Amino acid sequence: MFEYYNYLISQKQLFIELAQMPSFYKIYNLLKFYLKYSKSKTNVIHSQYGSFCGFFASFLPGKKIITLRGSDIIRIREGNLFEKIHSRLAVLMTNLSLKRYEKILVMSNDMVKYIHADYVHKVIVHTDPLDFNKFLPLDKLRCRKKHFTSYSENDFKLVLFTSINRNNPIKRYYLAEDAVKFANNYIGYEAFKLVTAHEINHSEMCEIYNSVDMVILTSTHEGWPNCIKEALACNVPFVSTNVSDLLFLDLPNCYVTNDSAKELAQSLLNINTNCNHDLRSKISYLDFANSKNELIELYKN
C-alpha cells in the first residue's frame, strides 16, 4: 500500500493524505483523530481495511469509500478459539459499517459473494496493483546461488511458501508440507524441496521468486493473493487451492485445485519447469497506472 501511495503522490493528480488510525484501545488518540477529520474539508475518506478501521471511519462525516481485502469480510475456518472469535468480531464490525459507505471496493469477483445483498449495488472490484518495475524476471541461477546456496545446482525443484506468519491458520503451512511430501513419495525420492519466505525483507522478494521453480498457496481464502501476483510478474508458475479468482485466470503451467494434499501434490508434479511461459503479460492490467486511472475516476465520481 505504501509503495502505491508514493506512486500516486508522484503523479501529482490527486492530493492524498495518509492517516494512520490509532489502536482501538487508545481512546484519547481515537477521539483526537475523530475530531480532526470530522472538522476537515476532506473530499473523500477512503478506509483501507474493514474490521475496526472501517467501523470507526464509517462514523466520520462526508463521502466514504472502503476497501475490503479478505479476512475483514471472510471468517476463518481454522485456528484456535481466540483466532476464531477475533475473526468473527472483525467481520461483524465490517458488516455493521457497510451501510455508511458510498462505495465498497473488493479485491476479486469471488469476494462479492461475502457482501450482504443490501450492499452489493455499492461494490466495485478493484484489485490492489503491483509495481512491475520491482517484480520482473531475473537470472534464476544467479538468484538461487545468492539465496539458496545449498540448492544452487538445481538438484531440487524449489517450491516457495510465503507468509509473514507461518502459523497463520488462513495460510495452512502444514498443507503445503503435506503436498510436497506426497509429491516426493509419488516419485520415490526427494525431488521437491519446500522453502519459505516468512522472514525475508520485501525488497529481496523479487530475487526469491526468481530463485524457485514454483509457488504454492494453500490458503482457506484470499482477497487476491499478493504472492501469486508477484510470482506471475516474475514468470514463476503456481499451484493453489481454489481461492479468489485464480481458477478463472486460465494460465499455462499453473494449477488451481481443492484442499487435498494429494491433489496439490499432483499439481506440483504437473508443472513443467522447463517451460518459459509469458505469465507476466497475463496480469499486466494490474499495474500502478491502470489502477491509478480507475481510482481517479472513482474519486471524481
Number of C-alpha atoms within 10 A of each C-alpha: 10 8 12 18 13 11 15 20 14 10 11 9 11 13 9 15 10 8 9 8 15 15 11 11 8 9 11 10 14 16 11 12 17 18 12 11 16 14 10 11 9 14 11 14 20 21 22 15 20 27 23 20 22 28 22 18 25 25 14 18 17 17 16 22 22 27 23 25 22 22 19 25 25 22 22 19 13 14 15 9 9 9 16 16 13 14 20 19 16 22 20 18 19 26 20 13 20 23 14 19 21 15 21 24 23 24 23 23 16 17 24 19 10 13 19 11 9 9 16 14 12 15 18 17 16 18 20 22 22 23 16 17 9 14 23 19 17 15 10 18 16 15 19 22 15 14 15 17 11 12 17 17 11 15 12 16 17 21 22 23 22 22 18 12 12 17 12 14 18 19 22 19 22 13 19 23 17 16 26 25 20 21 23 18 13 14 11 9 10 15 16 21 17 19 16 17 18 13 11 13 8 11 10 13 18 19 22 23 31 23 27 28 22 26 25 26 26 27 20 18 21 25 23 22 21 14 19 20 22 22 26 28 27 23 24 27 29 25 25 23 23 20 22 18 16 22 15 9 12 11 17 15 20 23 23 21 19 13 16 14 22 18 17 28 23 19 21 28 18 13 18 14 14 7 10 12 14 15 20 19 12 14 16 16 13 18 16 19 17 12 18 19 11 11 15 13 9 12 15 8 6
